[in-house]
């Protein structure tokens, strides 16, 4: 299933992406939001699947033009730095023996089609195309061999970053650099784990104004999706609707020669194979 949130009659509405458009998912026992569905557990996802099957019948209703929002607002967003071998090489530094974790606040989340506002004081705004993992049930002390059982699905995420707070400070302020308003475009849908399949061979690309600037594959992750869930759940309980941004391949603007930063009018197209395409612009 491809589940998301769209504005219908002026209010956010749970929807499914069908081959021929969007279908609203409504039922008396179904939570009204995708986050609510995730928090309600497996029974709510089964109900979504039933409604999607009904929506696939000939003649089933479709929504008219609708604005997509971020699929949901996560409880917490856990980012992973330098998690692709080629990106770790271009950034430099010692070899990592454990994941390098930072946080992005929910206030940084915007949806597909958003125009991300870069504060005038930010001089080094950069892009990072990423596979984002959506947790489906509470995960605490999870062994790596069972970690994928806790995944509800996946989405596409741009880990927009103000590089001056990472690299031009006496001490790096990574979470601040990546946590400014609008610095987490996400979507367009949550694609359930059964539809994506195993997450260790997914192509990740980013195009900036029609030019390919990033191309990588999740088989190059230093710490796999399962390893990340196992590591994080040693120290905190992951909750339904939490998101793990798994890292970005090489090609971000700051590490180019010469460096290249985002500017007003730029258009980004980020794609993760079998997960989807996220497009947004810079205001």
N, C-alpha and C positions, 0 to 999 in steps of 0.2 A: 504494500500500500504506500501511497504518497499522500501524506497528511499535512495540512497546513492551516493557515488562518487568513481569511479574507474579510474585507469590509463589505457587509451586505446590509442594505437599508440603514446605513450609518452606524452599524455595530460590528465588532469582531465576531466572526462566525467560523466554526470548525468546518473544514472542507476537505474533500479528497480530489486529487487530480486524476481525471479519467482521460482516455485517449481523445475525447472530443470536447473537453472543457472541464469545468469545476462542478462538483456536486456538493450541496450542503449536507452535512451529517447531523441529523437531529433525531433524538428519541427520548422518551420520558426519563429513562434511567441513565442516559449518557451525559457525562459532564459537558458543559458548554465550551470548554477550552481544551486545547491539546495538552497543556500542562496538567489540567485536571484529569484527562484521560490517562496520562502516564502515571499520575499519582494514585489513580483508582485501581491500577493493576491489570492483570491479564484479562479479566472479564470485560473490562471496558474496551480493550483492543479487539477482543473477539466480537463485541458488539459493533465496533467500527467496521470490521471485516464483513459482518452480515449486511450492514448498510451499504458498503461498497459493492457487494454482490448484487444487491437490489438495484443500485444505481447503474450497474452494467447492463441491465435489461433493456431491450429496445424500447425507445420512447420515454425512458426515464428523464426526469427534469434536469436541466442544466442551468447554472447561474448565467446571467448576462455579464457584461464587462464588470470586473471587480478588482479592487486594489489589494494585492497580496501584502500582508505584513510579515514580520519574522514569524516562523512557525509557532513559536512560543517564547516566553521569557524564562530563561533558565534560573534555577535556584542559585547555582554558582557555575562559573566558567573557569576551568583550569587549563592554562596554556602550558605548552612544552617547548622549551627553547633548544635550538641546535639539535633537532632530532632526525635530520636527514644527513647522511654522511657528506654529501657534496656541499650542503649549506654549512655544516660544522666546519668544513675545510675553509670555506670562503670567510667565515667569521673569525676563525682562529681560536686559540686558547687550548688548554689541556684536554685530553681525551676524557669524555664523561664516563663515570662509572655508575651513575644513577641519573634518572631524569632530572632536568633543570625546570622547576615548576614556577609559574607566576599566576596571578589572578587577574581576570577582567571583570569589572562590575556589570550587573544587569543593565545599568544605565547606558552602557556602551552599545547595546544591541539595537540594530535597525534592520529593516527587511529588504527584500529585493526591490530594485528600482529606486532606492533611497539616494538622495544627493547628500553625501557626507560633508559636513561643514568642518573645515580645518581652521582652528583658531589662528588669527593673524599672527600671534606670537610664536606659532610652531613653524620652524623653518626647514625641517627634514622629515616630512610625512612620507611614509613608505607603505608598501603592500606586502602581503604574505598570503598566498592561497593555501588553504588547509582542508583536510578531511576532519570533520567534527563528529565525535562519537556522542550519542545521546544515551544516558543511562536509563534503564527501564524498571529496575527494582533496587531496593536498598542493598548496598554492597559494602560489607565490612569483613576484613581479613579474608579476602577471596583468593584462592589459589589460581595461579596463571592458567592452569589447565581447564578451569571452569569459568574463566573471566568473561568469555563471550556470551555466556548464558545470561548475563546481566545487561546486555546491550539491547535497547529498544530499536535503535536504528541509527541513521547517519544523516548528516546534512553538510552543506558547503559553507565555509566561513572565511572571511578576509580578516586577518589579524593586523589591522592598520596600526602603525607604530610611529611615534614621534621619536626619531632616532637620537635627537640631541639629549634626551633624558636617559638613554641607554649608554651612549658612548662619549658624551661631552661633559660628564659630571664626575667629580672625584669618586663617588660611589654610584653605581648604576641604579636607576629607579625604574626597573623594567615594568612593574605593574602599572605605575603611573603613565609611562610612555605608551602603554597599550590599552589604557583604561579610560581615555578621554571620551566625551559624549560622541556617539556615532561611530566609534572605532571598532565596532564588531558587526559589520554586515553579515547576515546569516540567512540561509534559505536555499532555494525557495520553499522546499518541503522537507519534512522528516520522512525519509524513505526507510521502511521497516527492514530489520536485519534479514528477514527471510527473502526479501526481494534483492538485496544487495549481494548476499552471499558472503563468502569469506573476505575480510578486508585487507588481505596482505598482497594483493596484486591489482591496485586501482591507480590508474593514471591521474595525475593532478596537474592541471595547467592553468596559466593566467595569461590573458591577453590585455594589453594596455593600448587603447586607441587603435585596435586592430592588429597590433604587433605582438607576437608571442614573446613573453618575457620570462616565463617559468614553465618548465616541464619536468616532472619527476614521477616516481611511482612508489606506492607505499611499501613495496618489497625492499626499498632502501631505508626504511625507518630503522634507526638504531635501537629504539625501544618500541616493540610492537604494540598494537592496541591492547592485546591481552596483558602484556607486561606492564603497560601503563596503569590499567585497572587494578592489577594485583599490587603494584607499588603504592598507588594512591590510597587504596583501601586498607593498607597497613596503618595509616596515620589518621584517616578521616573516613567517616561513613559517607559513601556516595549515595545520593538520593535520586529517585525518579525525576527526570527533567534536568539533572546536572549534565553539563557538556564538557568534554575533553577535546581541546583543540590540539591535534596531534603533531603539529610542527609543519614547516614549509620547506620545499626543495630550494635549491640554489636559484638565484636570479632576482632577488629583491633589489630595489634601486640603490640602497646605501652601499652595497658591495660591488657595484659596477664601476668601471673605469671609463669616463668620469662618473661619479655618483649621479643618480637620477631620482628626483623626488616628485611626488604627486602635486598637481596644480589644478586650479579651477578649470572646469570643462573636461577634465579627463574622464574617460569611460572605461570601466574594467569589466572583464568577462572571465569569471573563474569557473572551472569545471572539474568535477571529480567523476570519473567513469562510474556508471551505474547508479550514481547518486543525484547528479543534476548539474544545472548551470545557474550560477548566481551572477546577475548583472547589476551594477550600480555606478553612480557617477560621483564626481567631486564638485561640490557647490562652488 
